[in-house]
Amino acid sequence: MADIPPRIAVRRTYKLYVGGAFPRSESGRSYPVTSSAGVHLANAAQASRKDVRDAVVAARKAFPGWSGRTAYNRGQILYRIAEMMEGRRAQFAEEIATAEGVSAAKAQSLVSAAVDRWVYYAGWTDKIGQVLGGANPVSGPFFNLSEPEPTGVVGVLAPTGSPLLGLVSVLAPVITSGNTVVLVASERAPLPAVTLAEVLATSDLPAGVANILTGRLAELAPPLAGHADVNALDLAGAGTLAAQLETLAATTLKRVLRPTEDGDWNEPDPGLSRIRPFLEIKTVWHPIGR
């Protein structure tokens, strides 16, 4: 039997995820990604300010359709994302173990927690209105009803130290209520975010609902925070840039969710803590017929 010649490895080219497609950065740049031990793993696309603007355009275009879907349908799609992640468990676990330098068992537990987080928020989609909305007692012949609505396009800075569980913990609640997202992945460990983008692309999530950029946080965060068509900002992974980004966000009156002190993403029941900040409450007055 003839010897099988050695095979040339298929090198992956990691790209951005914008508008349901996987474009290269418009600048053509990339940057090296290393493991926790400093071993080179791959090159990731280095997004630019132009890529931020393109992602915002895609998110804005997707917003009417996504926010207009029934809450039940959004829940079905989020659950489908959990199913697809479960099918790629081995790949996610390997990327987490390499990125964070944890054991295989710990990596598996982090993947399980990320999958469970999608299931958790899938169950919240059709309950937000009952919890945060309702009928209000008023003086006069009127019905007065309050209803939570998505705020629009949300810029999200993913946690740097938790490239999968932290990422899912800030992305899932924002889209649960009908918002669309432009997310900047962990600069140090972006590969789980790129793999998640591949999951999103095959999970019935409409194009443009979630847009994922990789690159330098200091380059991407300021134009995202100052963009006039971004309605809110989650600074979970902002680090030392948080104060600067809050100032930029104030110029366009954005809602801002400040980073937490401890950065613990293992809370099994986060409730509405990351859903409520990105909702508007619409109050409707309706006369009572006589």
LINWOBEL-V270591 format. One record per residue. N is the residue number from 1. RES is the residue in one small letter. OMEGA is omega in whole degrees, -180 to 180 (* if undefined). Layout:
N:RES:OMEGA, N:RES:OMEGA
This chain:
1:m:-177, 2:a:178, 3:d:177, 4:i:-178, 5:p:178, 6:p:-175, 7:r:175, 8:i:-178, 9:a:176, 10:v:-178, 11:r:-180, 12:r:174, 13:t:-176, 14:y:-174, 15:k:175, 16:l:174, 17:y:-174, 18:v:177, 19:g:180, 20:g:180, 21:a:-178, 22:f:180, 23:p:167, 24:r:173, 25:s:-178, 26:e:178, 27:s:-178, 28:g:-176, 29:r:171, 30:s:178, 31:y:-176, 32:p:176, 33:v:-179, 34:t:177, 35:s:178, 36:s:179, 37:a:178, 38:g:179, 39:v:-180, 40:h:-179, 41:l:-174, 42:a:171, 43:n:179, 44:a:178, 45:a:178, 46:q:-176, 47:a:-179, 48:s:176, 49:r:179, 50:k:177, 51:d:175, 52:v:-180, 53:r:179, 54:d:-180, 55:a:178, 56:v:177, 57:v:180, 58:a:-180, 59:a:179, 60:r:180, 61:k:-177, 62:a:-172, 63:f:-178, 64:p:-179, 65:g:-177, 66:w:-180, 67:s:-180, 68:g:177, 69:r:177, 70:t:178, 71:a:180, 72:y:-180, 73:n:176, 74:r:177, 75:g:178, 76:q:-178, 77:i:177, 78:l:178, 79:y:177, 80:r:177, 81:i:178, 82:a:179, 83:e:-178, 84:m:176, 85:m:179, 86:e:179, 87:g:180, 88:r:-177, 89:r:-176, 90:a:-180, 91:q:178, 92:f:-178, 93:a:179, 94:e:-180, 95:e:180, 96:i:180, 97:a:-180, 98:t:-176, 99:a:-173, 100:e:180, 101:g:-179, 102:v:179, 103:s:179, 104:a:-180, 105:a:179, 106:k:178, 107:a:178, 108:q:-180, 109:s:178, 110:l:176, 111:v:178, 112:s:-180, 113:a:179, 114:a:178, 115:v:180, 116:d:-180, 117:r:176, 118:w:179, 119:v:180, 120:y:-178, 121:y:174, 122:a:179, 123:g:-179, 124:w:-169, 125:t:-176, 126:d:179, 127:k:-177, 128:i:-178, 129:g:-179, 130:q:-177, 131:v:-174, 132:l:180, 133:g:177, 134:g:179, 135:a:-178, 136:n:176, 137:p:180, 138:v:178, 139:s:-179, 140:g:-177, 141:p:-178, 142:f:160, 143:f:178, 144:n:-174, 145:l:175, 146:s:-177, 147:e:177, 148:p:178, 149:e:178, 150:p:-176, 151:t:177, 152:g:180, 153:v:-178, 154:v:173, 155:g:-176, 156:v:174, 157:l:-175, 158:a:177, 159:p:-178, 160:t:-173, 161:g:180, 162:s:-168, 163:p:176, 164:l:-178, 165:l:178, 166:g:179, 167:l:-180, 168:v:-177, 169:s:177, 170:v:-180, 171:l:-174, 172:a:-177, 173:p:-178, 174:v:-179, 175:i:179, 176:t:-175, 177:s:176, 178:g:174, 179:n:169, 180:t:-165, 181:v:162, 182:v:-173, 183:l:173, 184:v:-176, 185:a:176, 186:s:-179, 187:e:-176, 188:r:-175, 189:a:-175, 190:p:-171, 191:l:176, 192:p:179, 193:a:179, 194:v:177, 195:t:176, 196:l:178, 197:a:177, 198:e:176, 199:v:-179, 200:l:-177, 201:a:-178, 202:t:-174, 203:s:180, 204:d:176, 205:l:-177, 206:p:180, 207:a:176, 208:g:180, 209:v:176, 210:a:179, 211:n:-173, 212:i:-180, 213:l:172, 214:t:-180, 215:g:-177, 216:r:-178, 217:l:-177, 218:a:179, 219:e:-172, 220:l:-174, 221:a:-179, 222:p:178, 223:p:176, 224:l:-179, 225:a:-178, 226:g:-176, 227:h:-175, 228:a:-178, 229:d:172, 230:v:-172, 231:n:-177, 232:a:-173, 233:l:174, 234:d:-174, 235:l:-175, 236:a:-177, 237:g:-174, 238:a:-179, 239:g:-177, 240:t:179, 241:l:-170, 242:a:-177, 243:a:179, 244:q:-177, 245:l:175, 246:e:179, 247:t:178, 248:l:-180, 249:a:-178, 250:a:-178, 251:t:178, 252:t:174, 253:l:178, 254:k:164, 255:r:-179, 256:v:173, 257:l:-177, 258:r:179, 259:p:178, 260:t:-177, 261:e:-170, 262:d:-180, 263:g:-180, 264:d:-177, 265:w:-176, 266:n:178, 267:e:-175, 268:p:-177, 269:d:-178, 270:p:178, 271:g:-177, 272:l:-172, 273:s:179, 274:r:174, 275:i:-175, 276:r:-176, 277:p:-176, 278:f:176, 279:l:170, 280:e:178, 281:i:178, 282:k:178, 283:t:-177, 284:v:173, 285:w:180, 286:h:-179, 287:p:177, 288:i:180, 289:g:179, 290:r:*
